[in-house]
């Protein structure tokens, strides 16, 4: 608006409306709508949000990519991301402690990493852009994990096979799917999909079922089964 017009409007009793200010997250001085920020700043905010809500833990790479996609495609706000992080952390209450996990990263050649368990291994945190899929670019044997072809991940012990039952659950179309287990405790035994299966984000369990989402397909080993699975 030209400088000559403002005094005329004021003299006529017409108030000038202030320019709209983007809503800000409480106490941060940052806009709640992350879509208005450049991508590096979006990354910093989401990483910090996860660290604050998880007690200093690093956000899994695939979870960060998921939130950045939600910001771009669905205009998720910082508040929505924070709520989803809280939900995911609550559902992942049985995530193994850092002392029970081993990071193994491949280079041009296969890399073998010693692990403190004698069972198979499962991915608990994807570190590479290349998905780690058992039988394709990682394998496990008693006391070690072998990775290759760009796989890098944090591994934990898989459920002991031979007791309980195995349940296959698949998010074939990328949507959430619930599979009955008949009770007991479900653990990821073998990932079948290229999409990462991360507990609390793309899979989780309830008292008598396991759920998968975002393209996760996997075999889950269920121990302490208390009931029969409906056909």
C-alpha positions in Angstrom: 0.0 0.0 0.0 1.4 3.4 -1.0 2.5 5.7 1.9 0.1 8.4 0.6 -3.0 6.2 1.2 -2.5 5.3 4.8 -3.1 8.8 6.3 -6.3 9.1 4.3 -7.7 5.8 5.6 -6.8 6.7 9.2 -8.4 10.1 8.8 -11.5 8.4 7.6 -11.6 6.1 10.6 -10.7 3.0 8.7 -8.3 0.8 10.6 -5.5 -0.9 8.8 -5.5 -4.7 9.4 -2.1 -6.0 10.4 -0.5 -8.6 8.2 -1.3 -12.2 9.4 1.4 -13.8 11.5 2.0 -17.6 11.2 0.9 -19.5 14.4 3.8 -20.3 16.5 4.5 -23.2 18.8 4.3 -22.2 22.4 7.5 -21.0 23.8 9.6 -21.7 20.7 9.2 -18.6 18.5 8.9 -21.1 15.6 5.8 -21.5 13.3 3.7 -24.5 14.1 3.1 -25.0 10.4 6.5 -26.5 9.4 5.6 -26.4 5.7 6.5 -22.7 5.6 10.1 -23.4 6.7 13.0 -24.6 4.5 13.7 -28.4 4.7 16.9 -28.2 6.8 15.0 -26.3 9.5 12.1 -28.8 9.3 14.7 -31.6 10.0 16.2 -29.7 12.9 12.8 -29.2 14.6 11.6 -32.8 14.1 14.9 -34.2 15.4 14.8 -31.9 18.4 11.1 -32.8 19.1 11.9 -36.5 19.1 15.0 -36.1 21.3 13.0 -34.1 23.9 10.1 -36.5 24.0 12.3 -39.7 24.0 14.8 -38.6 26.6 17.6 -37.8 24.2 17.3 -40.7 21.7 18.0 -40.2 18.0 15.1 -40.4 15.7 15.2 -43.4 13.3 15.9 -42.3 9.7 12.8 -43.8 8.3 10.6 -42.2 10.9 12.2 -38.8 10.1 11.5 -39.4 6.4 7.9 -40.2 7.2 7.4 -37.0 9.2 9.0 -34.9 6.4 6.7 -36.5 3.9 3.7 -35.8 6.2 4.7 -32.1 6.4 5.0 -31.9 2.6 2.0 -33.9 1.5 -0.4 -33.5 4.5 0.8 -30.2 6.0 1.2 -31.9 9.4 2.0 -29.3 12.1 4.7 -29.5 14.8 1.9 -30.3 17.3 0.6 -33.2 15.2 4.1 -34.6 14.8 4.7 -34.3 18.6 1.5 -36.1 19.3 2.4 -38.9 16.9 5.9 -39.2 18.4 4.4 -39.6 21.9 2.0 -42.3 20.6 4.8 -44.2 18.8 7.0 -44.1 21.9 4.2 -45.3 24.1 3.5 -48.2 21.8 7.2 -49.1 21.6 7.5 -49.5 25.4 9.2 -52.9 24.9 12.0 -51.5 22.6 15.3 -53.0 23.7 17.8 -50.9 25.6 20.9 -49.6 23.8 23.1 -52.1 25.7 21.0 -55.0 24.1 21.6 -53.8 20.5 24.5 -53.8 18.1 25.1 -51.4 15.1 26.4 -53.1 12.0 27.2 -51.2 8.8 28.3 -52.6 5.4 30.9 -51.2 3.0 31.8 -52.4 -0.4 32.4 -55.9 1.1 30.3 -57.9 3.5 30.9 -57.0 7.1 30.5 -59.4 10.1 29.7 -57.9 13.5 29.9 -59.8 16.8 26.7 -59.8 18.8 26.1 -60.9 22.4 23.2 -63.2 21.6 23.0 -66.7 20.1 19.6 -66.4 18.4 18.7 -64.7 15.1 18.7 -60.9 14.7 16.1 -58.2 13.9 16.3 -54.6 12.8 15.3 -52.2 15.5 16.6 -49.0 13.8 17.4 -48.5 10.1 20.5 -46.3 9.6 21.0 -46.6 5.9 18.9 -45.4 2.9 19.1 -48.9 1.7 16.5 -51.1 3.5 18.0 -54.0 5.5 16.1 -57.1 4.5 17.0 -60.5 6.0 18.2 -62.9 3.3 19.0 -60.2 0.9 21.5 -57.9 2.5 21.8 -59.1 6.0 21.9 -62.5 7.7 22.4 -63.7 11.3 23.9 -66.7 12.9 24.7 -67.4 16.6 27.0 -64.7 17.8 27.2 -62.6 14.7 25.3 -60.5 12.1 26.6 -60.1 8.5 25.6 -57.1 6.4 26.3 -56.1 2.8 25.2 -54.0 -0.2 24.7 -50.8 1.8 22.7 -52.2 4.7 23.4 -50.4 8.0 21.2 -50.8 11.0 20.9 -51.3 14.7 20.1 -55.0 15.5 18.7 -56.8 18.5 18.1 -60.4 19.2 15.2 -62.1 17.5 12.7 -64.2 19.3 13.9 -67.8 20.0 12.3 -70.1 17.4 11.0 -73.4 18.6 8.6 -72.2 21.3 5.3 -70.5 20.5 4.1 -69.9 17.0 5.0 -67.7 14.0 2.4 -65.2 12.5 2.9 -63.5 9.2 1.4 -60.0 9.0 1.5 -57.9 5.9 0.7 -54.2 5.0 0.4 -55.1 1.4 -1.1 -51.8 0.2 0.7 -49.6 2.6 -2.3 -49.3 5.0 -2.6 -50.6 8.6 -3.4 -54.3 8.9 -4.2 -56.2 12.2 -3.4 -59.9 12.5 -4.7 -62.1 15.4 -2.1 -63.9 17.5 -4.2 -65.7 20.0 -2.5 -63.9 22.9 1.1 -64.0 24.1 4.0 -61.7 23.4 4.9 -60.9 19.7 8.4 -60.2 18.6 9.7 -59.4 15.0 11.4 -62.6 13.9 12.0 -61.9 10.1 11.3 -58.9 7.9 9.9 -59.7 4.5 9.4 -56.3 3.0 11.8 -53.7 1.6 9.9 -51.1 3.7 11.3 -51.0 7.2 9.5 -52.7 10.1 10.2 -50.4 13.1 8.4 -51.1 16.3 6.0 -48.4 17.4 6.0 -46.8 13.9 5.3 -49.5 11.3 4.4 -52.4 13.6 3.2 -53.0 17.1 1.3 -55.5 19.2 -1.7 -55.7 21.5 -2.9 -58.4 23.9 -4.1 -60.7 21.2 -2.9 -59.2 17.9 -0.1 -57.6 16.0 -0.5 -54.7 13.5 1.6 -53.5 10.6 1.6 -50.3 8.6 3.4 -48.3 5.9 4.3 -51.4 3.8 5.8 -53.5 6.6 5.6 -57.2 6.0 7.1 -59.6 8.5 7.1 -62.9 10.4 6.3 -62.4 14.1 7.2 -65.0 16.7 4.6 -65.2 19.4 5.4 -66.8 22.8 3.2 -67.5 25.8 0.2 -68.1 23.5 -2.9 -68.4 25.7 -5.6 -69.0 23.0 -6.2 -70.3 19.5 -6.0 -68.0 16.5 -9.3 -67.8 14.6 -9.0 -69.3 11.1 
